Amino acid sequence: MDKILGASFLFLWLQLIWVNGQQKEKSDQQQVKQSPQSLTVQEGEISILNCSYENSLFDYFPWYRQYPGKGPAFLIAIRSAVNKMEDGRLTIFLNKSAKQLSLHIATSQPGDSATYFCAASARCSPGTCRLYPNLQQRLQTQPAE
């Protein structure tokens, strides 16, 4: 037991906060869910943070990191046009059909200990999206023959 206590293993604490979204209807629903709520990993291991969403119109998924006593800071983001986004030790995997994404932090380090936020947004809301608005405008401005 003393050997275990004496070992210099550093454990990282990653905490996930449930991000609440609101729909335009009067009832509030949770639009983005994160799991696990907390995660402990050894230094050098991979950390995997999961996020699921309900709205199929969501097409932009940023992740934020917040250190104690500081405000949230942008970390990395992915758009729905791609399934994977990498930036250094960070990788986001997006599964649009399952409405899930995950943030992988390779070779976890002490500086990774923080609170992580997953978010989601859409460029338009139901009833406001139109395909190819520039093409539609161009057709309307051309004189009829």
Backbone as ProteinMPNN parsed JSONL, in Angstrom:
{"seq_chain_A": "MDKILGASFLFLWLQLIWVNGQQKEKSDQQQVKQSPQSLTVQEGEISILNCSYENSLFDYFPWYRQYPGKGPAFLIAIRSAVNKMEDGRLTIFLNKSAKQLSLHIATSQPGDSATYFCAASARCSPGTCRLYPNLQQRLQTQPAE", "coords_chain_A": {"N_chain_A": [[0.823, -1.188, 0.0], [1.972, 1.234, 0.774], [3.773, 1.59, -1.281], [2.093, 2.102, -3.397], [0.885, 4.487, -2.551], [3.142, 6.033, -2.435], [3.936, 6.224, -5.037], [4.393, 8.287, -7.889], [1.993, 9.034, -9.315], [0.017, 11.08, -11.244], [-3.159, 12.29, -11.185], [-5.681, 13.437, -13.302], [-8.339, 15.723, -13.262], [-11.241, 16.067, -14.867], [-13.99, 17.908, -15.502], [-17.338, 17.887, -16.532], [-19.881, 20.014, -17.564], [-23.366, 20.2, -17.605], [-24.915, 21.505, -20.335], [-27.495, 23.651, -20.826], [-30.006, 24.152, -23.205], [-32.415, 26.18, -24.936], [-35.599, 25.89, -26.427], [-37.635, 27.485, -28.94], [-40.269, 27.226, -28.247], [-42.388, 27.438, -25.336], [-41.686, 25.538, -23.467], [-38.824, 24.448, -21.798], [-36.081, 22.523, -22.842], [-33.474, 20.159, -22.541], [-30.966, 20.575, -24.726], [-28.368, 19.856, -25.325], [-26.332, 17.318, -24.127], [-23.896, 16.164, -21.878], [-21.376, 13.746, -21.132], [-18.945, 11.771, -19.392], [-20.049, 13.145, -16.183], [-17.898, 13.753, -14.611], [-14.407, 13.028, -14.846], [-11.598, 11.029, -14.285], [-8.288, 10.631, -15.042], [-5.083, 9.122, -15.722], [-1.961, 10.818, -16.027], [-0.8, 11.224, -19.297], [-2.538, 9.43, -20.431], [-5.425, 8.97, -22.636], [-8.126, 11.232, -22.747], [-11.605, 11.14, -22.928], [-14.392, 12.881, -23.801], [-17.84, 13.076, -23.98], [-20.672, 14.1, -25.962], [-24.045, 14.697, -26.655], [-26.734, 15.611, -28.816], [-29.978, 17.042, -29.622], [-31.276, 18.468, -31.66], [-31.545, 18.317, -35.064], [-30.862, 20.334, -36.792], [-28.604, 21.545, -35.83], [-25.356, 22.512, -36.641], [-22.849, 23.336, -36.001], [-20.336, 22.827, -33.682], [-18.829, 23.77, -30.996], [-16.203, 23.414, -28.526], [-15.443, 24.322, -25.209], [-13.12, 25.366, -22.68], [-12.757, 25.754, -19.208], [-10.931, 27.157, -16.679], [-10.511, 27.078, -13.093], [-11.844, 29.974, -11.539], [-11.673, 31.502, -13.832], [-13.025, 32.637, -17.012], [-14.961, 30.82, -19.528], [-13.086, 29.526, -22.29], [-12.633, 29.383, -25.785], [-11.935, 26.292, -27.355], [-11.845, 24.202, -29.412], [-13.524, 23.402, -32.49], [-16.082, 21.86, -34.544], [-17.64, 21.447, -37.708], [-20.712, 20.352, -39.197], [-20.208, 19.338, -41.71], [-17.993, 17.752, -41.74], [-16.498, 14.757, -40.341], [-14.463, 14.517, -38.552], [-12.161, 16.406, -36.663], [-9.014, 17.735, -36.11], [-6.626, 19.155, -33.883], [-3.639, 19.628, -32.825], [-3.2, 17.977, -29.794], [-5.867, 17.553, -29.551], [-8.884, 16.084, -30.663], [-11.906, 15.978, -32.402], [-14.653, 13.9, -32.869], [-17.414, 13.409, -34.924], [-20.638, 12.125, -35.131], [-23.143, 12.298, -37.096], [-25.545, 10.932, -37.69], [-26.143, 9.588, -35.328], [-26.315, 11.739, -33.707], [-24.215, 12.595, -32.029], [-21.116, 13.57, -30.512], [-17.619, 13.554, -29.761], [-14.924, 14.595, -27.71], [-11.548, 14.092, -27.817], [-8.716, 14.01, -25.87], [-5.467, 13.705, -26.303], [-2.638, 12.168, -24.724], [-2.905, 13.158, -21.938], [-2.341, 15.934, -19.79], [-1.24, 17.704, -16.804], [-2.128, 20.381, -17.075], [-4.489, 20.105, -18.416], [-6.522, 19.736, -16.686], [-9.623, 20.826, -15.95], [-12.838, 22.45, -16.421], [-15.005, 21.377, -18.915], [-16.939, 22.412, -21.699], [-19.47, 21.539, -23.915], [-21.014, 22.717, -26.826], [-23.669, 23.684, -29.101], [-24.874, 24.879, -32.221], [-27.006, 26.358, -34.731], [-27.099, 27.535, -38.098], [-29.456, 28.479, -38.979], [-32.955, 28.575, -38.127], [-35.893, 26.432, -37.778], [-38.017, 26.836, -40.576], [-36.771, 29.112, -41.465], [-34.693, 28.501, -43.096], [-33.287, 28.356, -46.326], [-32.51, 26.808, -49.358], [-29.636, 27.533, -51.222], [-29.611, 30.568, -51.205], [-28.305, 32.687, -52.555], [-28.407, 31.95, -55.237], [-31.155, 31.984, -55.651], [-31.691, 34.717, -55.265], [-30.245, 35.774, -57.397], [-31.632, 34.753, -59.597], [-34.013, 36.115, -59.307], [-33.302, 38.747, -59.797], [-32.59, 38.864, -62.455], [-33.69, 39.978, -65.63], [-36.814, 39.079, -67.124], [-37.321, 37.212, -70.116]], "CA_chain_A": [[0.0, 0.0, 0.0], [2.855, 2.391, 0.822], [4.353, 1.784, -2.615], [1.064, 2.737, -4.229], [0.761, 5.874, -2.11], [4.395, 6.731, -2.708], [4.126, 6.381, -6.485], [4.113, 9.669, -8.3], [0.957, 9.092, -10.338], [-0.756, 12.309, -11.212], [-4.483, 12.091, -11.744], [-6.294, 14.656, -13.807], [-9.768, 15.818, -12.986], [-11.949, 16.787, -15.911], [-15.385, 17.996, -15.129], [-18.227, 18.313, -17.601], [-21.075, 20.713, -17.107], [-24.522, 20.016, -18.486], [-25.254, 22.769, -20.966], [-28.917, 23.686, -21.107], [-30.446, 24.985, -24.311], [-33.838, 26.478, -24.897], [-36.293, 25.907, -27.694], [-38.468, 28.669, -29.062], [-41.511, 26.99, -27.52], [-42.313, 27.847, -23.936], [-41.073, 24.502, -22.631], [-37.371, 24.333, -21.903], [-35.59, 21.165, -22.936], [-32.032, 20.071, -22.613], [-30.611, 20.367, -26.118], [-27.033, 19.272, -25.383], [-26.027, 16.556, -22.915], [-22.509, 15.735, -21.813], [-21.051, 12.649, -20.227], [-19.434, 11.664, -18.019], [-20.049, 14.429, -15.485], [-16.508, 13.972, -14.213], [-13.515, 12.015, -15.398], [-10.269, 11.011, -13.701], [-7.369, 9.853, -15.872], [-3.667, 9.267, -15.383], [-1.179, 11.625, -16.957], [-0.348, 10.484, -20.473], [-3.638, 8.671, -21.025], [-6.373, 9.731, -23.438], [-9.373, 11.637, -22.094], [-12.692, 11.178, -23.899], [-15.563, 13.592, -23.306], [-18.926, 12.828, -24.93], [-21.728, 15.093, -26.046], [-25.121, 14.341, -27.575], [-27.624, 16.743, -29.071], [-31.29, 16.615, -30.087], [-31.741, 19.221, -32.814], [-30.827, 17.926, -36.274], [-30.402, 21.534, -37.497], [-27.305, 21.958, -35.315], [-24.302, 22.232, -37.612], [-21.577, 23.859, -35.499], [-20.17, 22.252, -32.354], [-17.589, 24.198, -30.338], [-15.88, 22.99, -27.165], [-14.817, 25.358, -24.407], [-12.461, 24.91, -21.458], [-12.774, 26.792, -18.175], [-10.106, 26.908, -15.502], [-11.113, 27.69, -11.896], [-11.681, 31.416, -11.401], [-11.565, 32.134, -15.156], [-14.183, 32.449, -17.885], [-14.764, 29.796, -20.55], [-12.279, 29.908, -23.449], [-12.811, 28.504, -26.94], [-10.899, 25.263, -27.441], [-11.838, 23.609, -30.746], [-14.893, 23.25, -32.992], [-16.266, 21.069, -35.753], [-18.873, 21.709, -38.453], [-21.367, 19.095, -39.571], [-19.75, 18.887, -43.023], [-16.885, 16.811, -41.56], [-16.683, 13.787, -39.256], [-13.312, 14.519, -37.65], [-11.376, 17.634, -36.669], [-7.843, 17.596, -35.243], [-5.811, 20.325, -33.604], [-2.659, 19.207, -31.822], [-3.608, 16.803, -29.015], [-7.33, 17.517, -29.496], [-9.6, 15.559, -31.819], [-13.359, 15.84, -32.261], [-15.314, 12.963, -33.77], [-18.829, 13.734, -35.027], [-21.506, 11.11, -35.73], [-24.381, 13.043, -37.329], [-26.727, 10.068, -37.65], [-26.423, 9.295, -33.918], [-26.364, 13.039, -33.033], [-23.231, 12.525, -30.944], [-19.742, 13.928, -30.801], [-16.726, 13.332, -28.622], [-13.644, 15.292, -27.696], [-10.464, 13.231, -27.344], [-7.51, 14.739, -25.502], [-4.377, 12.725, -26.284], [-1.55, 12.386, -23.765], [-3.4, 14.115, -20.94], [-1.327, 16.626, -18.998], [-1.827, 18.411, -15.661], [-2.793, 21.604, -17.521], [-5.792, 19.785, -19.007], [-7.518, 19.68, -15.617], [-10.5, 21.985, -16.087], [-14.225, 22.149, -16.749], [-15.19, 21.416, -20.36], [-18.3, 22.65, -22.148], [-19.837, 21.246, -25.291], [-22.116, 23.576, -27.252], [-24.156, 23.401, -30.446], [-25.678, 25.964, -32.777], [-27.44, 26.196, -36.117], [-27.063, 28.774, -38.866], [-30.825, 28.94, -39.168], [-33.937, 27.857, -37.325], [-36.942, 25.881, -38.633], [-38.827, 27.798, -41.303], [-35.977, 30.235, -41.975], [-33.638, 27.99, -43.968], [-33.581, 28.218, -47.745], [-31.361, 26.305, -50.087], [-29.016, 28.395, -52.214], [-30.233, 31.894, -51.245], [-27.66, 33.534, -53.565], [-28.936, 31.552, -56.538], [-32.537, 32.456, -55.703], [-31.631, 36.16, -55.442], [-29.745, 36.028, -58.747], [-32.714, 34.475, -60.531], [-35.033, 37.148, -59.158], [-32.813, 40.029, -60.295], [-32.414, 38.818, -63.891], [-34.926, 40.333, -66.341], [-37.52, 38.007, -67.851], [-37.207, 37.363, -71.57]], "C_chain_A": [[0.871, 1.258, 0.0], [3.473, 2.678, -0.542], [3.356, 2.484, -3.524], [0.922, 4.204, -3.858], [2.003, 6.678, -2.447], [4.653, 6.95, -4.186], [3.702, 7.779, -6.9], [3.135, 9.704, -9.475], [0.182, 10.384, -10.169], [-2.089, 12.048, -11.888], [-5.063, 13.434, -12.151], [-7.789, 14.606, -13.559], [-10.394, 16.675, -14.083], [-13.418, 16.771, -15.565], [-16.184, 18.508, -16.314], [-19.461, 18.947, -16.99], [-22.185, 20.459, -18.118], [-24.906, 21.38, -19.026], [-26.724, 22.716, -21.342], [-29.193, 24.615, -22.277], [-31.922, 25.25, -24.169], [-34.39, 26.41, -26.309], [-37.149, 27.153, -27.745], [-39.808, 28.483, -28.385], [-41.309, 27.366, -26.063], [-41.646, 26.809, -23.059], [-39.573, 24.449, -22.88], [-36.997, 22.864, -21.954], [-34.076, 21.204, -23.01], [-31.652, 19.687, -24.037], [-29.26, 19.67, -26.279], [-26.775, 18.574, -24.056], [-24.594, 16.073, -22.984], [-22.356, 14.583, -20.84], [-19.578, 12.289, -20.4], [-19.417, 13.037, -17.356], [-18.665, 14.764, -14.951], [-15.681, 12.79, -14.694], [-12.154, 12.151, -14.733], [-9.399, 10.109, -14.568], [-5.943, 10.061, -15.385], [-2.993, 10.134, -16.443], [-0.676, 10.734, -18.087], [-1.434, 9.664, -21.136], [-4.526, 9.583, -21.852], [-7.624, 10.021, -22.613], [-10.442, 11.721, -23.18], [-13.927, 11.783, -23.239], [-16.652, 13.482, -24.373], [-20.004, 13.889, -24.845], [-22.781, 14.567, -27.027], [-26.048, 15.546, -27.707], [-28.915, 16.232, -29.698], [-31.697, 17.248, -31.411], [-30.918, 18.887, -34.053], [-30.371, 19.126, -37.102], [-29.05, 22.023, -36.994], [-26.224, 21.568, -36.321], [-22.933, 22.769, -37.193], [-21.459, 23.466, -34.03], [-18.831, 22.684, -31.749], [-17.436, 23.56, -28.954], [-15.157, 24.139, -26.49], [-14.18, 24.723, -23.174], [-12.473, 26.071, -20.474], [-11.936, 26.35, -16.992], [-10.756, 27.59, -14.304], [-10.802, 29.191, -11.812], [-11.572, 32.179, -12.708], [-12.866, 31.916, -15.919], [-13.907, 31.344, -18.89], [-13.968, 30.351, -21.735], [-12.492, 28.892, -24.561], [-11.629, 27.552, -27.039], [-10.75, 24.743, -28.864], [-13.286, 23.461, -31.188], [-14.895, 22.385, -34.237], [-17.59, 21.485, -36.392], [-19.421, 20.375, -38.947], [-20.93, 18.558, -40.929], [-18.612, 17.866, -42.926], [-17.165, 15.9, -40.371], [-15.579, 13.839, -38.213], [-12.557, 15.833, -37.799], [-10.243, 17.465, -35.67], [-7.13, 18.926, -35.082], [-4.862, 19.952, -32.467], [-3.095, 17.934, -31.117], [-5.116, 16.619, -28.961], [-7.914, 16.97, -30.796], [-11.081, 15.482, -31.488], [-13.825, 14.842, -33.305], [-16.806, 13.277, -33.738], [-19.569, 12.613, -35.749], [-22.88, 11.76, -35.896], [-25.621, 12.169, -37.222], [-27.12, 9.715, -36.217], [-26.577, 10.575, -33.095], [-25.447, 13.035, -31.803], [-21.877, 13.02, -31.437], [-18.909, 13.673, -29.558], [-15.437, 14.113, -28.822], [-12.619, 14.347, -27.086], [-9.25, 14.113, -27.074], [-6.402, 13.703, -25.354], [-3.328, 13.137, -25.258], [-1.904, 13.453, -22.744], [-2.272, 14.642, -20.062], [-2.003, 17.35, -17.834], [-2.592, 19.676, -16.052], [-4.143, 21.368, -18.16], [-6.898, 19.731, -17.956], [-8.338, 20.955, -15.629], [-11.934, 21.501, -16.257], [-14.383, 22.339, -18.251], [-16.663, 21.565, -20.703], [-18.435, 22.269, -23.617], [-21.001, 22.165, -25.638], [-22.518, 23.193, -28.671], [-24.97, 24.585, -30.93], [-26.018, 25.645, -34.226], [-27.375, 27.549, -36.814], [-28.461, 29.342, -39.08], [-31.75, 28.098, -38.303], [-35.037, 27.33, -38.244], [-37.781, 26.986, -39.289], [-38.045, 28.968, -41.873], [-34.884, 29.792, -42.931], [-34.136, 27.92, -45.412], [-32.33, 27.693, -48.412], [-30.912, 27.336, -51.117], [-29.637, 29.784, -52.29], [-29.605, 32.815, -52.291], [-28.184, 33.223, -54.961], [-30.362, 32.078, -56.692], [-32.561, 33.971, -55.948], [-31.2, 36.502, -56.862], [-30.839, 35.809, -59.777], [-33.783, 35.557, -60.479], [-34.595, 38.469, -59.763], [-32.602, 40.023, -61.802], [-33.73, 39.146, -64.583], [-35.512, 39.125, -67.075], [-37.427, 38.274, -69.331], [-38.548, 37.326, -72.231]], "O_chain_A": [[0.557, 2.232, -0.683], [3.676, 3.832, -0.92], [3.723, 3.349, -4.32], [0.848, 5.068, -4.732], [1.917, 7.877, -2.715], [5.493, 7.77, -4.555], [2.779, 8.367, -6.336], [3.409, 10.325, -10.502], [-0.251, 10.725, -9.068], [-2.131, 11.627, -13.044], [-4.947, 14.428, -11.434], [-8.411, 13.547, -13.644], [-10.101, 17.865, -14.201], [-14.006, 15.71, -15.359], [-15.77, 19.436, -17.009], [-20.007, 18.45, -16.006], [-21.964, 20.499, -19.328], [-25.189, 22.302, -18.261], [-27.148, 21.837, -22.093], [-28.675, 25.73, -22.333], [-32.602, 24.61, -23.367], [-33.733, 26.818, -27.267], [-37.369, 27.807, -26.725], [-40.436, 29.463, -27.984], [-40.182, 27.585, -25.619], [-41.094, 27.149, -22.013], [-39.117, 24.411, -24.023], [-37.532, 22.054, -21.198], [-33.485, 22.172, -23.488], [-31.981, 18.594, -24.498], [-29.038, 18.97, -27.267], [-26.971, 19.158, -22.99], [-24.132, 15.623, -24.033], [-23.098, 14.458, -19.866], [-19.026, 12.494, -21.481], [-18.844, 13.983, -17.895], [-18.304, 15.937, -14.851], [-16.2, 11.696, -14.917], [-11.615, 13.253, -14.627], [-9.742, 8.95, -14.8], [-5.638, 11.052, -14.721], [-3.412, 10.17, -17.6], [-0.189, 9.628, -17.853], [-1.279, 9.242, -22.282], [-4.409, 10.807, -21.79], [-8.113, 9.164, -21.877], [-10.208, 12.309, -24.236], [-14.438, 11.261, -22.248], [-16.403, 13.767, -25.544], [-20.22, 14.497, -23.796], [-22.445, 14.056, -28.096], [-26.127, 16.388, -26.812], [-28.952, 15.128, -30.241], [-32.395, 16.617, -32.205], [-29.716, 19.149, -34.084], [-29.571, 18.962, -38.023], [-28.408, 22.835, -37.659], [-26.184, 20.432, -36.792], [-21.967, 22.667, -37.95], [-22.358, 23.731, -33.232], [-17.812, 22.03, -31.97], [-18.422, 23.214, -28.304], [-14.36, 24.841, -27.112], [-14.633, 23.688, -22.685], [-12.232, 27.22, -20.845], [-12.191, 25.312, -16.38], [-11.477, 28.574, -14.47], [-9.661, 29.617, -11.989], [-11.393, 33.397, -12.691], [-13.703, 31.107, -15.519], [-12.754, 30.964, -19.092], [-14.152, 31.502, -22.132], [-12.528, 27.686, -24.313], [-10.479, 27.942, -26.836], [-9.674, 24.826, -29.456], [-14.185, 23.402, -30.349], [-13.871, 22.198, -34.895], [-18.542, 21.832, -35.694], [-18.685, 19.399, -39.095], [-21.257, 17.419, -41.265], [-18.299, 17.192, -43.907], [-17.971, 16.23, -39.5], [-15.721, 13.284, -37.123], [-12.338, 16.315, -38.911], [-10.475, 17.096, -34.518], [-7.04, 19.72, -36.019], [-5.243, 19.961, -31.296], [-3.335, 16.917, -31.769], [-5.601, 15.641, -28.392], [-7.49, 17.348, -31.889], [-11.468, 14.985, -30.43], [-13.445, 14.922, -34.473], [-17.398, 13.398, -32.665], [-19.178, 12.202, -36.841], [-23.683, 11.776, -34.964], [-26.648, 12.619, -36.713], [-28.306, 9.559, -35.923], [-26.93, 10.512, -31.917], [-25.847, 13.415, -30.703], [-21.542, 12.904, -32.615], [-19.432, 13.588, -28.447], [-14.937, 14.267, -29.937], [-12.801, 13.86, -25.97], [-8.814, 14.868, -27.942], [-6.393, 12.921, -24.403], [-3.161, 14.321, -24.968], [-1.283, 14.514, -22.693], [-1.378, 13.903, -19.649], [-3.21, 17.586, -17.873], [-3.599, 20.005, -15.426], [-4.876, 22.321, -18.423], [-8.079, 19.684, -18.298], [-7.821, 22.037, -15.353], [-12.207, 20.301, -16.237], [-13.945, 23.35, -18.799], [-17.525, 20.937, -20.09], [-17.607, 22.641, -24.449], [-21.889, 22.367, -24.809], [-21.796, 22.47, -29.358], [-25.674, 25.224, -30.149], [-25.404, 24.785, -34.857], [-27.573, 28.587, -36.184], [-28.626, 30.536, -39.332], [-31.366, 27.038, -37.81], [-35.106, 27.75, -39.399], [-38.195, 27.942, -38.633], [-38.576, 29.739, -42.672], [-34.211, 30.636, -43.523], [-35.256, 27.484, -45.679], [-31.217, 28.091, -48.066], [-31.739, 27.938, -51.801], [-30.148, 30.157, -53.345], [-30.307, 33.648, -52.864], [-28.382, 34.128, -55.771], [-30.728, 32.567, -57.761], [-33.361, 34.455, -56.748], [-31.741, 37.43, -57.464], [-30.968, 36.585, -60.724], [-34.392, 35.879, -61.5], [-35.441, 39.246, -60.205], [-32.447, 41.095, -62.388], [-34.781, 38.65, -64.175], [-34.783, 38.269, -67.577], [-37.452, 39.426, -69.763], [-38.637, 37.439, -73.454]]}, "name": "protein", "num_of_chains": 1, "seq": "MDKILGASFLFLWLQLIWVNGQQKEKSDQQQVKQSPQSLTVQEGEISILNCSYENSLFDYFPWYRQYPGKGPAFLIAIRSAVNKMEDGRLTIFLNKSAKQLSLHIATSQPGDSATYFCAASARCSPGTCRLYPNLQQRLQTQPAE"}
